[in-house]
Amino acid sequence: MQEVNMKRETEFKDAVTPDSPIDVSETRRSLRERILNPLICSVVASLGIFGGISALFAGIICVVLHSLTPGDTALDRAATFLLIIAIPMILVGTVFLDEMKAK
């Protein structure tokens, strides 16, 4: 029985330290609240979602124009870039959309 009590005391002593992770999380939380205010989240979310959808449409237009002009490499590269970058833009937009807090 005494061994169990000593074990609990040791665990309790180890859990409470001056450099506790609680201080770090409070600092991160306050920094996160300052940086991710609703205005910034809404701007980044709208740019991400609508920019991603616009990149998809522009990429499709570049693919169509590339198919009409043989031997063109600029539209091919632009279409590839636009179609690839659209997915991460939409994902980032939805992440910031989730970060917005309804007040």
C-alpha positions in Angstrom: 0.0 0.0 0.0 2.8 2.4 0.8 4.5 1.7 -2.5 1.3 2.8 -4.3 1.2 6.0 -2.4 4.8 6.8 -3.1 4.2 6.1 -6.8 1.2 8.6 -6.8 3.3 11.2 -5.0 6.1 10.9 -7.6 3.6 11.2 -10.5 2.1 14.2 -8.8 5.4 15.9 -8.3 6.5 15.2 -11.9 3.2 16.6 -13.2 3.6 20.1 -11.6 6.7 21.8 -12.7 7.5 25.5 -13.2 7.9 25.1 -16.9 4.6 23.4 -17.4 3.2 22.8 -20.9 0.1 24.7 -19.7 2.0 28.0 -19.9 3.0 27.2 -23.5 -0.6 26.3 -24.5 -1.9 29.5 -23.0 0.7 31.5 -24.9 -0.2 29.7 -28.1 -3.9 30.2 -27.5 -3.5 34.0 -27.1 -1.2 34.2 -30.1 -3.7 32.2 -32.1 -6.6 34.4 -31.1 -4.7 37.6 -32.1 -3.6 36.2 -35.5 -6.7 34.3 -36.4 -9.3 37.0 -35.8 -12.6 36.7 -37.8 -11.6 39.4 -40.4 -8.3 37.6 -41.4 -10.0 34.2 -41.4 -12.8 35.4 -43.6 -10.5 37.1 -46.1 -8.2 34.1 -46.4 -11.1 31.7 -46.6 -12.7 33.7 -49.4 -9.4 34.0 -51.3 -8.7 30.4 -50.9 -12.1 29.0 -51.9 -13.0 31.4 -54.7 -9.3 31.6 -55.8 -9.2 27.8 -56.0 -12.5 27.6 -58.0 -11.2 30.4 -60.3 -7.9 28.5 -60.8 -9.9 25.4 -61.8 -11.9 27.3 -64.4 -8.8 29.1 -65.7 -6.9 25.8 -65.9 -9.8 24.2 -67.9 -9.7 27.2 -70.3 -6.0 26.8 -70.7 -6.4 23.1 -71.5 -9.0 23.9 -74.1 -6.8 26.6 -75.7 -3.8 24.2 -75.6 -5.7 21.6 -77.4 -6.6 24.1 -80.2 -3.0 25.4 -80.6 -0.6 22.6 -81.5 3.0 22.8 -80.3 2.2 25.3 -77.5 4.0 24.6 -74.2 3.1 27.8 -72.3 -0.6 27.0 -72.0 0.2 23.4 -71.1 2.4 24.5 -68.2 -0.1 27.1 -67.1 -2.9 24.6 -67.1 -1.0 22.1 -65.2 0.0 24.7 -62.5 -3.5 26.1 -62.2 -5.2 22.7 -61.9 -2.6 21.5 -59.3 -2.7 24.6 -57.2 -6.5 24.7 -57.1 -6.8 21.8 -54.7 -4.5 23.2 -51.9 -6.1 26.6 -52.3 -9.6 25.2 -51.7 -8.3 23.1 -48.7 -6.6 26.2 -47.1 -9.8 28.2 -47.6 -11.9 25.6 -45.9 -9.5 25.3 -43.0 -9.8 29.1 -42.4 -13.5 28.9 -42.9 -13.6 26.4 -40.0 -11.4 28.7 -37.9 -13.9 31.6 -38.1 -15.9 31.9 -34.9 -19.5 32.9 -35.1 -20.3 35.7 -32.7 
